Amino acid sequence: VANKGVLTYTGQPLGLVIVTDIDPVPGDEPVAYSITYRRVGTPSGQEVDEGVGSVKDAGLYRVTITSTDARYVGENDVLVPVSTRPITVSSAVSSKVYGEEDPDLSAVLVSGTLAAGHGLSGQLAYVGEDAGSYELALGSVAVKAGATDVTANYALSIAGGFTVQPAPVSFDIGNADTRRDGVHVFFGDGASVIGLEVLSTPAGMNDY
């Protein structure tokens, strides 16, 4: 199989270039042969053993080429790897303000191409709540061909990250304009020090 080192997943059966006797006799009758295929490994390296009709999904195949020509006898087993298809995804939204709901983190293709009829589904994810910068993870992102998950045929990488921006807070003095007979006054409870009533937006920010 002359092209066994350059095959990459396309979503379609891949054509194999078979080399037999390059100088048959008679010269106008190429060697006749049959081919059978067995998928013997997944992209992750897991061993399998399943008969298939063609070389298509990413993984490792054992291709058996058998002479059906009266001039020749014999067969060869050839291991044929099919590489995963590299793509890079990111999110159209890269930040939010602390306290807000998480935005839509649908995956967007930024590098590479999907096979015809394939599309991205699901959401990217990050781990964290406080303000700061976080790495994006694949989350529930998958590549689908209709309802079929074909993610295993792709080598997915992620570009960019996600930032949680600090939430703004403002303060005011609630009792600054309290007057009695034109004089600014502050009310006390008889126990604590008389002082300013500090208000915040959002409410409850009392660490200042």
PAZAPA-4460 file (N, C-alpha, C; in steps of 0.05 Angstrom, whole numbers, plus 32768, in hexadecimal, padded with zeros to 4 digits):
% residues 208
    n_x    n_y    n_z   ca_x   ca_y   ca_z    c_x    c_y    c_z   seq   type   mol
   8011   7FE9   8000   8000   8000   8000   8012   8018   8000     1      V     A
   8014   8026   7FE9   8028   803B   7FE6   8022   8054   7FF6     2      A     A
   8008   8059   7FFB   8001   8072   8009   7FF9   806D   8026     3      N     A
   8003   8057   8032   7FFA   8050   804D   8004   8064   8063     4      K     A
   8018   8075   805C   8022   8087   8070   8017   80A3   806F     5      G     A
   8003   80A8   805E   7FF9   80C3   805A   7FDB   80C5   805C     6      V     A
   7FCE   80B2   8067   7FB1   80B2   8068   7FA7   80C0   8081     7      L     A
   7F94   80D2   807D   7F87   80E1   8093   7F69   80DF   808F     8      T     A
   7F5B   80DE   80A5   7F3D   80DB   80A5   7F30   80F1   8095     9      Y     A
   7F1E   80E9   8083   7F0F   80FC   8073   7EF0   80F9   8076    10      T     A
   7EE8   80E5   8084   7ECB   80DF   8086   7EC1   80CD   8070    11      G     A
   7ED3   80C7   805D   7ECC   80B6   8046   7EE0   809F   8044    12      Q     A
   7ED8   8089   8037   7EEC   8073   8033   7F04   807D   8024    13      P     A
   7F1B   8074   802D   7F35   807E   8022   7F3F   806A   800D    14      L     A
   7F49   8075   7FF7   7F53   8064   7FE2   7F70   805C   7FE8    15      G     A
   7F76   8042   7FE4   7F91   8038   7FE8   7F9F   8034   7FCD    16      L     A
   7FB8   803C   7FCD   7FC8   8037   7FB4   7FD7   801D   7FB7    17      V     A
   7FCE   8009   7FA9   7FD9   7FEE   7FAB   7FEF   7FEA   7F96    18      I     A
   8006   7FE1   7F9F   801C   7FDB   7F8C   801F   7FBD   7F8B    19      V     A
   801D   7FB3   7F72   8022   7F96   7F6E   803A   7F93   7F5B    20      T     A
   803A   7F80   7F4A   804F   7F7C   7F37   804D   7F93   7F23    21      D     A
   8062   7FA4   7F22   8061   7FBC   7F11   8068   7FB5   7EF4    22      I     A
   806F   7F9C   7EEF   8076   7F94   7ED4   806A   7F79   7ECE    23      D     A
   804F   7F78   7ECE   8042   7F5D   7EC9   8045   7F55   7EAC    24      P     A
   8041   7F3B   7EA8   8041   7F30   7E8D   8026   7F21   7E89    25      V     A
   8016   7F28   7E76   801A   7F3E   7E63   8018   7F59   7E71    26      P     A
   8025   7F6E   7E66   8026   7F88   7E73   800C   7F97   7E74    27      G     A
   7FF8   7F8F   7E64   7FDF   7F9E   7E64   7FCB   7F91   7E76    28      D     A
   7FD4   7F7E   7E87   7FC2   7F70   7E9A   7FCD   7F73   7EB6    29      E     A
   7FC5   7F89   7EC4   7FCF   7F8C   7EE0   7FC7   7F75   7EF2    30      P     A
   7FD5   7F71   7F07   7FD0   7F5B   7F19   7FB4   7F5F   7F26    31      V     A
   7FA4   7F4A   7F26   7F89   7F4B   7F32   7F8C   7F42   7F4F    32      A     A
   7F7D   7F50   7F61   7F7F   7F49   7F7E   7F65   7F51   7F8B    33      Y     A
   7F61   7F47   7FA3   7F4B   7F4E   7FB4   7F56   7F5A   7FCE    34      S     A
   7F45   7F6A   7FDC   7F4E   7F77   7FF5   7F39   7F72   800A    35      I     A
   7F42   7F6C   8022   7F31   7F6B   803A   7F3D   7F7E   804F    36      T     A
   7F2C   7F89   8060   7F35   7F9C   8074   7F2C   7F94   8090    37      Y     A
   7F3E   7F98   80A3   7F37   7F94   80BF   7F42   7FAC   80CE    38      R     A
   7F31   7FB9   80DE   7F3A   7FCF   80EF   7F45   7FC2   8109    39      R     A
   7F5E   7FC8   810F   7F6B   7FBA   8125   7F74   7FCD   813B    40      V     A
   7F6F   7FE7   8138   7F76   7FFA   814D   7F66   8014   814A    41      G     A
   7F60   8020   8161   7F52   803A   8161   7F66   8051   8162    42      T     A
   7F5E   806A   815E   7F71   8080   8161   7F7F   8082   817C    43      P     A
   7F71   8078   8191   7F7D   8079   81AB   7F91   8062   81B0    44      S     A
   7F93   8050   819D   7FA5   8039   81A0   7F98   8020   81AB    45      G     A
   7F7E   8021   81B0   7F70   8009   81B9   7F6F   7FF4   81A3    46      Q     A
   7F76   7FDB   81AA   7F75   7FC6   8197   7F58   7FBC   8192    47      E     A
   7F51   7FBA   8179   7F37   7FAF   8171   7F3C   7F9B   815B    48      V     A
   7F28   7F8D   8153   7F2A   7F7B   813C   7F0F   7F78   8130    49      D     A
   7F0A   7F88   811B   7EF0   7F89   810F   7EF3   7F8B   80F1    50      E     A
   7EE3   7F7B   80E3   7EE3   7F7D   80C6   7ED4   7F95   80BD    51      G     A
   7EDF   7FA4   80AA   7ED2   7FBC   80A0   7ED3   7FBB   8081    52      V     A
   7EC2   7FCB   8075   7EC0   7FCB   8058   7ED4   7FDD   804A    53      G     A
   7EE1   7FEE   8059   7EF4   8001   804D   7F06   800D   8063    54      S     A
   7F1A   801B   805A   7F2B   802A   806D   7F1E   8046   806E    55      V     A
   7F13   804D   8086   7F04   8067   8088   7F0A   8075   80A2    56      K     A
   7F01   806A   80B9   7F06   8077   80D3   7F23   8078   80DA    57      D     A
   7F2B   808B   80EB   7F46   808C   80F4   7F4D   8073   8104    58      A     A
   7F65   806A   8103   7F6E   8052   8111   7F82   8042   8101    59      G     A
   7F84   8029   8108   7F98   8017   80FA   7F88   8000   80ED    60      L     A
   7F90   7FFA   80D5   7F83   7FE5   80C5   7F97   7FD0   80BC    61      Y     A
   7F8E   7FB7   80BB   7F9D   7FA2   80AF   7F90   7F9C   8094    62      R     A
   7F9E   7FA3   807F   7F93   7FA0   8064   7FA0   7F87   8058    63      V     A
   7F8F   7F74   8050   7F98   7F5B   8044   7F93   7F5C   8025    64      T     A
   7FA9   7F5A   8016   7FA8   7F5B   7FF9   7FAE   7F3F   7FEF    65      I     A
   7F9B   7F34   7FE1   7F9E   7F18   7FD8   7F9C   7F16   7FB9    66      T     A
   7FAF   7F09   7FAD   7FAF   7F05   7F90   7F97   7EF4   7F88    67      S     A
   7F89   7EFE   7F74   7F73   7EEE   7F67   7F7A   7EE9   7F4A    68      T     A
   7F94   7EEB   7F44   7F9F   7EEA   7F29   7FAC   7ECE   7F25    69      D     A
   7FA5   7EC1   7F0F   7FB0   7EA6   7F09   7FCE   7EA7   7F07    70      A     A
   7FDA   7EBE   7F01   7FF7   7EC0   7EFD   8006   7EC2   7F18    71      R     A
   7FF7   7EC8   7F2E   8004   7ECE   7F47   7FF6   7EBF   7F5D    72      Y     A
   8005   7EBB   7F73   7FF9   7EAE   7F8B   8004   7EBC   7FA3    73      V     A
   7FF3   7EBF   7FB8   7FFD   7ECA   7FD1   7FEC   7EE3   7FDA    74      G     A
   7FF3   7EEC   7FF2   7FE5   7F03   7FFD   7FF8   7F12   8010    75      E     A
   7FF2   7F2B   8016   8001   7F3B   8029   7FEE   7F48   803C    76      N     A
   7FF7   7F49   8055   7FE9   7F5A   806A   7FF9   7F73   806D    77      D     A
   7FEB   7F8A   806A   7FF9   7FA4   806D   7FEA   7FB4   8082    78      V     A
   7FF9   7FBF   8096   7FED   7FD1   80AA   7FEB   7FED   809F    79      L     A
   7FD3   7FF8   80A0   7FCE   8013   8094   7FC2   8025   80AA    80      V     A
   7FD1   8039   80B2   7FC7   804C   80C6   7FB7   8063   80B9    81      P     A
   7FA2   806C   80C6   7F93   8084   80BD   7F94   8098   80D4    82      V     A
   7FA0   80AF   80CE   7FA3   80C3   80E3   7F89   80D2   80E9    83      S     A
   7F87   80DC   8102   7F70   80ED   8108   7F73   8108   80FA    84      T     A
   7F5C   8115   80F6   7F5B   812F   80E8   7F5F   8145   80FC    85      R     A
   7F74   8156   80FA   7F79   816A   810E   7F67   8183   810A    86      P     A
   7F5B   818C   8120   7F4B   81A5   8120   7F50   81B3   813A    87      I     A
   7F4C   81CE   8139   7F4F   81DE   8151   7F35   81ED   8155    88      T     A
   7F2B   81ED   816E   7F12   81FB   8174   7F17   8210   818A    89      V     A
   7F04   8223   818B   7F05   8238   81A0   7EE9   8240   81A5    90      S     A
   7EE6   8255   81B6   7ECB   8260   81BC   7EC9   827C   81B1    91      S     A
   7EB2   8284   81A7   7EAE   829F   819E   7EAD   82B3   81B5    92      A     A
   7EA7   82A9   81CD   7EA6   82B9   81E5   7EBE   82B2   81F7    93      V     A
   7ECD   82C6   81FF   7EE6   82C0   820E   7EE6   82CA   822B    94      S     A
   7ED0   82D7   8234   7ED0   82E1   824F   7EB3   82E6   8259    95      S     A
   7EB1   82EA   8273   7E98   82F2   8280   7EA0   8302   8299    96      K     A
   7E8D   830F   82A5   7E91   831E   82BE   7E89   830B   82D5    97      V     A
   7E99   830B   82EA   7E93   82FB   8302   7E77   82FE   830B    98      Y     A
   7E69   82E8   8310   7E4E   82E9   8319   7E39   82E5   8303    99      G     A
   7E41   82E9   82EA   7E2F   82E5   82D4   7E2D   82C7   82CE   100      E     A
   7E17   82C0   82C0   7E14   82A5   82B6   7E29   829F   82A1   101      E     A
   7E31   8286   829F   7E44   827F   828A   7E38   8284   826F   102      D     A
   7E48   828F   825C   7E3D   8294   8241   7E3D   827B   8231   103      P     A
   7E33   827D   8218   7E34   8267   8205   7E51   8262   81FD   104      D     A
   7E5B   824A   8203   7E76   8243   81FC   7E77   822E   81E6   105      L     A
   7E65   8231   81D3   7E65   821E   81BC   7E80   821F   81AE   106      S     A
   7E8A   8208   81A5   7EA3   8206   8197   7EA1   8212   817B   107      A     A
   7EB6   8221   8174   7EB8   822D   815A   7ED2   8223   814D   108      V     A
   7ED0   821A   8134   7EE8   8210   8126   7EFA   8227   811E   109      L     A
   7F13   8226   8127   7F26   823C   8120   7F3E   8232   810F   110      V     A
   7F41   8218   810D   7F57   820D   80FD   7F50   81F1   80F4   111      S     A
   7F58   81EA   80DC   7F52   81D0   80D1   7F36   81D0   80C5   112      G     A
   7F2E   81B9   80BB   7F14   81B7   80AE   7F06   819E   80B8   113      T     A
   7EEB   819F   80B7   7EDB   8187   80BD   7ED5   8178   80A3   114      L     A
   7ED2   815F   80A5   7EC9   814F   808E   7EAD   8158   8085   115      A     A
   7EA7   8154   806C   7E8D   815C   8061   7E76   814F   8071   116      A     A
   7E63   8160   8079   7E4C   8156   8088   7E50   8154   80A6   117      G     A
   7E68   815C   80B0   7E6D   815A   80CC   7E6A   8176   80D9   118      H     A
   7E63   8177   80F2   7E60   8190   8100   7E67   818D   811E   119      G     A
   7E6D   81A5   812A   7E73   81A5   8147   7E5A   81A8   8158   120      L     A
   7E5A   819B   816F   7E44   819E   8182   7E50   81A0   819E   121      S     A
   7E3F   81A8   81B1   7E48   81AA   81CD   7E55   81C4   81D4   122      G     A
   7E5E   81C4   81EE   7E69   81DD   81FA   7E85   81D8   8204   123      Q     A
   7E96   81EB   8200   7EB0   81EC   820E   7EAB   81F1   822C   124      L     A
   7EC0   81ED   823C   7EBC   81F1   8259   7ED6   81FC   8265   125      A     A
   7ED3   8206   827D   7EEA   820F   828D   7EE4   8208   82AA   126      Y     A
   7EF9   8205   82BA   7EF5   81FF   82D7   7EFE   8216   82E7   127      V     A
   7EEB   8223   82F5   7EF1   823A   8306   7ED9   824B   830A   128      G     A
   7ED9   825B   831F   7EC3   826D   8325   7ECD   828A   832A   129      E     A
   7EE3   828D   8337   7EED   82A7   833E   7EF9   82B5   8326   130      D     A
   7EFC   82D0   8329   7F08   82DF   8313   7F24   82D4   830D   131      A     A
   7F2B   82D3   82F4   7F45   82C8   82EC   7F44   82BD   82CF   132      G     A
   7F5A   82B2   82C6   7F5C   82A6   82AC   7F5D   8288   82AE   133      S     A
   7F4E   827B   829C   7F4C   825E   829D   7F50   8252   8281   134      Y     A
   7F5A   8239   8281   7F5D   822A   8268   7F42   821E   8260   135      E     A
   7F3C   821E   8246   7F24   8212   823D   7F28   81F4   823A   136      L     A
   7F14   81E4   823F   7F14   81C7   823C   7EFF   81BF   8228   137      A     A
   7F00   81A7   821D   7EED   819F   8208   7ED1   819D   8213   138      L     A
   7ECD   8198   822C   7EB2   8196   8237   7EA2   8181   8229   139      G     A
   7E8B   818A   821D   7E7A   8177   820F   7E7D   8179   81F1   140      S     A
   7E92   8186   81E7   7E96   818A   81CA   7E9A   816F   81BC   141      V     A
   7E8C   816B   81A6   7E8E   8153   8196   7E8C   815B   8179   142      A     A
   7E96   8149   8167   7E92   814C   814B   7E7D   8137   8143   143      V     A
   7E68   8141   8135   7E52   812F   812E   7E4E   812D   8110   144      K     A
   7E48   8115   8107   7E3F   8111   80EB   7E22   8109   80EE   145      A     A
   7E10   811D   80EB   7DF4   8118   80F2   7DF2   8112   8110   146      G     A
   7DE7   80FB   8117   7DE4   80F4   8133   7DFC   80E3   813D   147      A     A
   7E0F   80DD   812B   7E25   80CB   8132   7E3D   80DB   813C   148      T     A
   7E48   80D3   8152   7E60   80E0   815D   7E79   80D5   8150   149      D     A
   7E87   80E7   8142   7E9F   80DF   8133   7EB8   80ED   813F   150      V     A
   7EB6   80F6   8158   7ECC   8105   8164   7EE6   80F6   8164   151      T     A
   7EE5   80DC   8167   7EFE   80CC   8169   7F0F   80CE   8150   152      A     A
   7F03   80D7   813A   7F12   80D9   8121   7F20   80F4   811F   153      N     A
   7F1E   8105   8133   7F2A   811F   8132   7F3E   8123   8149   154      Y     A
   7F53   8132   8144   7F65   813A   8159   7F5E   8157   8160   155      A     A
   7F50   815A   8176   7F46   8175   817E   7F5A   8183   8190   156      L     A
   7F5F   819C   818A   7F6E   81AD   819C   7F5E   81C7   81A0   157      S     A
   7F65   81D6   81B5   7F56   81ED   81BD   7F67   8206   81BD   158      I     A
   7F5D   821B   81B1   7F6C   8235   81B1   7F5E   8248   81C4   159      A     A
   7F6E   8259   81D1   7F63   826D   81E2   7F5B   8263   81FE   160      G     A
   7F51   8275   820E   7F49   826F   8229   7F30   827F   8231   161      G     A
   7F2A   827F   824A   7F12   828D   8254   7F19   829E   826C   162      F     A
   7F10   82B6   826D   7F16   82C9   8283   7EFC   82D0   8292   163      T     A
   7EFE   82CE   82AD   7EE8   82D8   82BE   7EF2   82F3   82C8   164      V     A
   7EE5   8308   82BF   7EED   8323   82C7   7EE2   832B   82E3   165      Q     A
   7EF1   833A   82F3   7EE6   8343   830D   7ECC   8352   8309   166      P     A
   7EB9   834E   831B   7EA0   835D   831A   7EA3   8379   8325   167      A     A
   7E99   838D   8319   7E9B   83A8   8324   7E89   83AC   833C   168      P     A
   7E92   83BD   834F   7E82   83C3   8367   7E85   83E1   836C   169      V     A
   7E6F   83EE   8374   7E70   840A   837B   7E65   840E   8398   170      S     A
   7E70   8423   83A5   7E68   8429   83C0   7E5C   8445   83C2   171      F     A
   7E4B   8448   83D6   7E3F   8462   83DC   7E3B   8465   83FA   172      D     A
   7E36   847E   8402   7E31   8483   841F   7E13   8487   8422   173      I     A
   7E06   8475   8430   7DE9   8476   8432   7DDF   848D   8444   174      G     A
   7DEF   8495   8457   7DE5   84A9   846A   7DF3   84C4   8466   175      N     A
   7DFE   84C8   844F   7E0E   84E1   844B   7DFD   84FA   844A   176      A     A
   7DE3   84F7   8442   7DD2   850E   843F   7DBC   8510   8454   177      D     A
   7DC0   8502   846A   7DAC   8504   8480   7DB1   851F   848F   178      T     A
   7D9C   852F   8491   7D9F   8549   849E   7D89   854D   84B3   179      R     A
   7D8F   855A   84C8   7D7C   8564   84DC   7D81   8581   84E0   180      R     A
   7D6D   8591   84D9   7D6F   85AE   84DC   7D87   85B9   84CC   181      D     A
   7D8B   85AD   84B3   7DA1   85B6   84A2   7DBC   85AC   84AA   182      G     A
   7DBE   859B   84BD   7DD8   8591   84C7   7DDB   8574   84C0   183      V     A
   7DF2   856C   84B4   7DF6   854F   84AF   7DF8   8540   84C9   184      H     A
   7DEA   852A   84CB   7DEB   851A   84E4   7DEE   84FC   84DC   185      V     A
   7DF9   84ED   84EF   7DFB   84D0   84EC   7DED   84C3   8504   186      F     A
   7DDE   84AE   84FF   7DD0   84A1   8514   7DE0   848A   8520   187      F     A
   7DDF   8487   8539   7DEC   8471   8547   7DD9   8461   8556   188      G     A
   7DE2   8449   855F   7DD0   8438   856E   7DD7   8438   858C   189      D     A
   7DE8   8449   8594   7DEF   844B   85B0   7E05   8438   85B8   190      G     A
   7E0D   8426   85A6   7E22   8413   85AD   7E3A   8414   859A   191      A     A
   7E34   8416   8580   7E4A   8416   856D   7E52   8433   8566   192      S     A
   7E6A   8434   855A   7E74   844F   8553   7E62   845A   853D   193      V     A
   7E5B   8474   8540   7E4B   8481   852C   7E5D   8485   8513   194      I     A
   7E52   847E   84FB   7E63   8480   84E3   7E52   8481   84CA   195      G     A
   7E5F   847A   84B4   7E52   847B   849B   7E44   8461   8494   196      L     A
   7E2D   8463   8487   7E1F   844C   847D   7E29   8447   8460   197      E     A
   7E39   8431   845D   7E44   842B   8443   7E31   8418   8434   198      V     A
   7E29   8421   841C   7E18   8411   840B   7E29   8407   83F3   199      L     A
   7E21   83F0   83E8   7E30   83E6   83D1   7E1D   83DC   83BC   200      S     A
   7E27   83DD   83A3   7E19   83D1   838C   7E2D   83BE   837E   201      T     A
   7E29   83A4   837E   7E13   8395   838A   7E13   8397   83A9   202      P     A
   7DFC   8392   83B5   7DF9   8395   83D2   7E09   8380   83E0   203      A     A
   7E10   8386   83F9   7E1D   8372   840A   7E3B   8372   8409   204      G     A
   7E47   8384   83F9   7E64   8385   83F8   7E6F   8395   8410   205      M     A
   7E76   8386   8426   7E7E   8394   843E   7E9C   838F   8445   206      N     A
   7EAB   8385   8432   7EC7   8381   8436   7ED6   8397   8425   207      D     A
   7EDC   83AE   8432   7EE7   83C4   8424   7EFA   83D3   8436   208      Y     A
***
